Amino acid sequence: MEESISKKVIAEFFRTEAGNEPVRDYLKALGRPVSSEIGADIGTVERCWKLGKPLVDQLRKASGSGTEPIYEVRHTVVGKEYRTLFFVFKNRMVLTHIFQKTTQKTLNLKLK
């Protein structure tokens, strides 16, 4: 409980209507040490929000009422690049997608 007091935002996994948590499932499949290092980066964002580059980048600005900006946490682990996409609502950092980056451009995802 004391740990969450020092956090500016609290990370939580997006959950589908079916109860799946895609980011959590992806991290479990990656295993350690990759998932641990990604988790450490997310922990840094929780404690130090609002960060900018090189760790966090804004991908999309809010586009009106009821929408939130979309951000990515940039991870480099064992020479591979990963991205975790999230938005912040109130004090929650909602982790929506994660992927291994294989090209220079970030995919143009249409997020609901």
C-alpha distance (Angstrom), angle and dihedral (degrees) to the residues before:
residue distance angle dihedral
M1 . . .
E2 3.79 . .
E3 3.81 90.5 .
S4 3.82 92.6 59.4
I5 3.83 90.5 54.1
S6 3.83 90.2 66.6
K7 3.81 92.3 50.4
K8 3.80 120.6 96.3
V9 3.82 91.2 -159.5
I10 3.79 130.3 14.8
A11 3.80 118.6 -134.8
E12 3.77 118.1 -132.7
F13 3.78 131.9 172.1
F14 3.80 118.8 -111.1
R15 3.80 108.8 -117.5
T16 3.81 122.9 -153.2
E17 3.81 122.0 -136.8
A18 3.82 87.0 -100.5
G19 3.81 89.6 57.2
N20 3.81 97.2 -107.5
E21 3.80 120.4 142.8
P22 3.83 105.0 -157.0
V23 3.82 97.2 -172.8
R24 3.82 93.3 48.0
D25 3.83 90.5 47.6
Y26 3.82 91.9 49.8
L27 3.81 92.1 49.5
K28 3.81 91.6 49.4
A29 3.81 90.0 51.1
L30 3.83 91.2 50.7
G31 3.79 91.9 55.3
R32 3.78 125.8 -168.3
P33 3.01 140.3 -5.8
V34 3.83 90.8 19.8
S35 3.81 96.5 51.5
S36 3.82 91.0 46.0
E37 3.80 92.7 53.6
I38 3.80 92.1 46.7
G39 3.81 88.3 49.3
A40 3.81 90.2 51.4
D41 3.82 90.3 53.5
I42 3.81 90.7 50.0
G43 3.81 88.6 49.0
T44 3.80 89.5 54.4
V45 3.81 89.9 53.5
E46 3.83 90.4 49.2
R47 3.80 92.0 54.0
C48 3.81 99.3 37.5
W49 3.82 104.4 34.0
K50 3.07 122.9 178.1
L51 3.80 96.2 52.3
G52 3.77 128.7 158.2
K53 3.77 136.1 -163.6
P54 2.95 137.9 1.4
L55 3.85 92.9 32.3
V56 3.83 100.1 28.3
D57 3.79 131.1 29.4
Q58 3.79 130.1 -178.3
L59 3.80 110.4 -125.8
R60 3.79 99.9 179.7
K61 3.77 134.0 15.6
A62 3.78 121.7 -134.4
S63 3.78 108.0 -82.7
G64 3.76 101.7 -153.7
S65 3.76 138.9 -57.6
G66 3.78 115.2 -9.8
T67 3.80 96.8 17.9
E68 3.78 129.2 103.2
P69 3.80 130.0 -155.7
I70 3.81 115.4 -96.5
Y71 3.80 118.1 -130.7
E72 3.78 136.0 -176.9
V73 3.78 129.9 -144.5
R74 3.81 108.6 -144.3
H75 3.79 116.1 -142.2
T76 3.80 130.0 -174.8
V77 3.79 111.3 -169.1
V78 3.80 125.3 168.1
G79 3.81 90.1 -16.5
K80 3.82 94.1 -52.7
E81 3.80 126.9 111.7
Y82 3.81 121.5 -132.5
R83 3.80 130.8 179.2
T84 3.79 128.0 -156.3
L85 3.80 114.4 -164.0
F86 3.79 120.3 -151.0
F87 3.78 146.2 155.4
V88 3.78 129.2 -148.0
F89 3.79 120.3 -128.7
K90 3.79 115.6 178.9
N91 3.81 101.7 -43.8
R92 3.83 96.2 -24.8
M93 3.80 124.6 105.2
V94 3.81 100.8 -156.5
L95 3.83 111.4 -156.7
T96 3.81 106.5 -148.5
H97 3.83 108.9 164.2
I98 3.79 140.0 9.8
F99 3.78 130.1 -173.0
Q100 3.77 143.8 159.3
K101 3.79 110.4 -105.1
T102 3.78 112.8 -128.6
T103 3.81 101.4 163.8
Q104 3.80 135.5 45.6
K105 3.82 94.1 -110.6
T106 3.79 124.2 68.6
L107 3.78 111.4 -125.8
N108 3.80 115.9 -100.1
L109 3.81 97.4 -121.5
K110 3.77 120.8 -173.8
L111 3.78 102.8 -137.5
K112 3.77 122.3 -168.7
